Amino acid sequence: VEPKRQALREATETLNAANEKLAAVNALVAELEKKLAKLMAEFDKAMKEKNEVMAEAEKCQNKLDMAQRLVNALSANGIIWEQTVACAGEELVFIPGDTLVACSFASYVGVFTRHYREACVTNYIEYLTQKGVPLGPKPDPLSVLATEAAMAGWAGQGLPADRVSCENGAIMTNSQRWCLIIDPQLQGIVWIKNKEADNGLQVTRMGHSKMLNTFEVSLDQGKSVLVENMGETIEAVLMPVVSRNTIKRGNKRVVKLGDKE
């Protein structure tokens, strides 16, 4: 029995020693895992900072590229600006004369055909030249009254792109008077309806039973009015509107339409 007890004691001691070693190993593993978790957290933080820095670097690079393109574009336009500045002084001398030609064109020759318009402008330019009025090399009323972008916009609204139509559009958009349109092909009507659609265009006819009411509402709400099939006369009740005859009431200006203001 004693040998068996001795073997049991030895086995027990061996087990205890093994358990102590296991506890030590487990403690070491736990400490290593704790260090690993800390290192992983530091690694994740470093990777996050790296990604943020790379994203910021990419953003800065994009801004730099855009700035470089802008600088290159501005440098390319530098020559144009220099030429514009150089020509500005000369153009200031010609602007009054060219503007006089354009205003006269808009005021007096809108009712004529293209050939008669050209003849009138040519004769007028010769007259101004004889009187010593400074004019540009080629005075062009259309270029003074409208830009290429404006004419392109009119074309998109249905106005034909020929010169006479563009001249008519320029006269209409620059005139202080209400324009009378001779439009047998209905091209101008289509353009006006498209152009004034956003302004709440109201269409009526002279002598229509609701014409006066249409004018009252449009004047009150700031809408445009198109009178179709105009005859040779205008009803007297509309003359204050046609002649822009306004009356000052306090800080406001009103138009007398019939018995209403």
C-alpha positions in Angstrom: 0.0 0.0 0.0 2.8 2.3 0.9 4.3 2.3 -2.6 0.9 3.2 -4.1 0.6 6.1 -1.6 4.1 7.2 -2.6 3.1 7.1 -6.3 -0.1 9.0 -5.5 1.9 11.8 -3.7 4.3 12.0 -6.6 1.5 12.2 -9.1 -0.3 14.8 -7.1 2.9 16.9 -6.9 3.4 16.5 -10.6 -0.2 17.6 -11.2 0.2 20.6 -8.9 3.4 21.6 -10.7 1.7 21.2 -14.1 -1.3 23.3 -12.8 1.1 26.0 -11.6 2.8 26.0 -15.0 -0.6 26.2 -16.7 -1.7 29.1 -14.6 1.6 30.9 -15.4 1.1 30.2 -19.1 -2.5 31.4 -18.9 -1.4 34.5 -17.1 1.3 35.1 -19.8 -1.3 34.5 -22.6 -3.7 36.9 -20.9 -1.0 39.6 -20.6 0.0 39.0 -24.3 -3.6 39.2 -25.4 -4.0 42.5 -23.5 -0.9 43.9 -25.2 -2.1 42.6 -28.5 -5.5 44.3 -28.1 -3.7 47.5 -27.2 -1.4 47.2 -30.2 -4.4 46.5 -32.4 -6.2 49.6 -31.1 -3.1 51.7 -31.8 -2.9 50.1 -35.2 -6.5 50.9 -36.1 -6.1 54.4 -34.8 -2.9 54.8 -36.9 -4.7 53.4 -40.0 -7.6 55.7 -39.5 -5.3 58.7 -39.2 -3.5 57.5 -42.3 -6.7 57.2 -44.3 -7.8 60.7 -43.1 -4.4 62.1 -44.1 -4.6 60.4 -47.5 -8.1 61.7 -48.0 -7.1 65.2 -47.1 -4.0 64.9 -49.3 -6.3 63.8 -52.2 -8.6 66.7 -51.5 -5.8 69.2 -51.5 -4.4 67.7 -54.7 -7.8 68.1 -56.4 -7.9 71.7 -55.2 -4.4 72.2 -56.5 -5.3 70.7 -59.9 -8.3 72.9 -60.1 -6.4 76.0 -59.1 -3.7 75.1 -61.7 -6.3 74.7 -64.4 -7.8 78.1 -63.4 -4.4 79.8 -63.5 -3.8 78.3 -66.9 -7.2 79.4 -68.2 -6.6 82.9 -66.8 -3.2 83.0 -68.4 -4.7 82.0 -71.7 -7.2 84.8 -71.4 -4.5 87.3 -70.5 -3.8 88.2 -74.1 -7.5 88.8 -74.8 -7.7 91.0 -71.7 -4.7 93.0 -72.8 -6.3 93.5 -76.2 -9.6 94.4 -74.6 -8.0 97.0 -72.4 -6.0 98.4 -75.3 -9.2 98.7 -77.4 -11.3 100.0 -74.5 -10.1 103.6 -74.9 -10.8 103.6 -78.6 -14.2 102.1 -78.1 -15.2 104.7 -75.6 -14.8 107.3 -78.3 -17.0 105.4 -80.7 -19.7 104.3 -78.2 -21.8 107.6 -78.3 -21.9 107.6 -82.1 -22.7 103.9 -82.4 -25.3 104.2 -79.8 -26.9 107.1 -81.6 -27.1 105.0 -84.8 -28.6 102.1 -82.8 -31.2 104.3 -81.1 -32.2 105.9 -84.4 -32.5 102.5 -85.9 -34.8 101.2 -83.1 -36.9 104.4 -83.2 -37.5 104.9 -86.9 -36.7 102.1 -89.3 -38.5 99.1 -87.6 -41.4 99.3 -90.0 -39.3 99.0 -93.2 -37.9 96.0 -95.1 -34.3 94.9 -94.8 -33.0 96.7 -97.9 -34.7 100.0 -96.9 -33.3 99.6 -93.4 -29.8 99.1 -94.7 -30.1 102.1 -97.0 -31.3 104.3 -94.1 -28.5 103.2 -91.8 -25.9 103.7 -94.6 -27.2 107.2 -95.4 -27.4 108.1 -91.7 -23.8 106.9 -91.1 -22.6 109.0 -94.0 -24.5 112.0 -92.6 -22.9 111.6 -89.2 -19.5 111.1 -90.7 -19.8 114.3 -92.6 -20.8 116.1 -89.4 -17.7 114.7 -87.7 -19.4 112.3 -85.3 -16.9 109.6 -84.2 -18.1 106.2 -85.3 -16.7 102.7 -85.2 -15.2 101.0 -88.3 -18.5 99.2 -89.0 -21.4 100.6 -86.9 -23.9 97.9 -86.5 -27.2 98.7 -84.6 -27.9 95.0 -84.0 -24.6 94.4 -82.2 -25.4 97.4 -79.9 -29.0 96.4 -79.2 -28.5 92.7 -78.6 -25.8 90.2 -77.7 -25.1 86.9 -79.4 -26.3 85.1 -76.3 -29.6 87.0 -76.3 -30.2 86.2 -80.0 -29.5 82.6 -79.4 -32.0 82.6 -76.5 -34.6 84.2 -78.9 -34.0 81.4 -81.4 -34.6 78.9 -78.7 -37.9 80.6 -78.0 -39.1 80.3 -81.6 -37.8 83.5 -83.2 -36.3 82.9 -86.7 -32.5 83.4 -86.8 -32.4 85.6 -89.9 -31.1 89.2 -89.4 -34.4 90.9 -89.9 -36.1 88.8 -87.2 -33.2 89.4 -84.8 -33.4 93.2 -85.5 -37.1 93.1 -84.8 -36.5 91.2 -81.5 -33.8 93.7 -80.6 -36.1 96.7 -81.3 -38.9 95.1 -79.2 -36.7 94.3 -76.2 -35.1 97.8 -76.2 -38.1 100.0 -77.0 -39.8 102.1 -74.4 -43.0 102.0 -76.4 -45.5 99.2 -76.9 -44.6 97.6 -80.2 -47.1 97.0 -83.0 -46.2 93.8 -84.8 -47.1 93.1 -88.5 -46.8 89.3 -88.4 -48.7 87.5 -91.3 -46.7 84.3 -90.7 -47.4 84.3 -86.9 -43.7 83.9 -86.2 -43.5 86.9 -83.9 -46.6 85.7 -82.0 -45.1 82.3 -81.3 -41.9 84.0 -80.0 -43.7 86.4 -77.8 -45.9 83.7 -76.2 -42.8 81.6 -75.5 -40.8 84.5 -74.2 -43.5 85.9 -71.9 -44.8 82.6 -70.7 -43.0 82.9 -67.4 -44.5 86.4 -66.9 -48.1 85.1 -67.0 -48.8 86.3 -70.5 -52.5 87.2 -71.1 -53.9 87.2 -74.6 -56.9 89.3 -75.6 -58.4 91.1 -78.6 -59.4 94.7 -79.2 -63.1 94.9 -78.5 -63.4 91.7 -76.6 -65.9 91.7 -73.8 -63.3 90.8 -71.2 -60.5 92.9 -72.6 -60.8 95.6 -69.9 -60.9 93.1 -67.1 -57.8 91.4 -68.6 -55.9 94.7 -68.5 -57.0 95.4 -64.9 -55.9 92.0 -63.6 -52.6 92.1 -65.6 -51.8 95.6 -64.4 -52.5 94.7 -60.8 -50.5 91.5 -60.9 -47.7 92.6 -63.2 -48.5 90.3 -66.1 -47.8 90.8 -69.7 -50.6 91.4 -72.2 -50.7 90.6 -75.9 -53.5 92.2 -78.0 -54.1 90.2 -81.1 -55.8 91.3 -84.4 -55.2 95.0 -83.8 -57.2 97.3 -86.0 -56.3 100.8 -87.1 -57.7 102.4 -83.9 -57.3 101.9 -80.2 -60.1 102.2 -77.7 -59.9 105.4 -75.8 -60.1 103.6 -72.5 -56.7 102.0 -73.2 -54.9 105.3 -74.1 -53.5 105.9 -70.5 -51.9 102.4 -70.7 -50.6 102.9 -74.3 -49.2 106.4 -73.5 -47.9 105.3 -70.1 -49.9 108.1 -68.5 -49.4 107.4 -64.8 -50.8 109.3 -61.8 -48.9 109.7 -58.6 -50.8 108.7 -55.5 -48.6 109.0 -52.4 -45.5 106.9 -53.0 -47.1 104.9 -55.8 -47.9 105.5 -59.4 -51.2 104.3 -60.8 -52.8 104.1 -64.2 -56.4 105.2 -64.8 -58.3 102.5 -66.7 -61.9 103.4 -67.2 -63.3 104.5 -63.9 -60.7 102.6 -61.9 -57.1 103.2 -60.9 
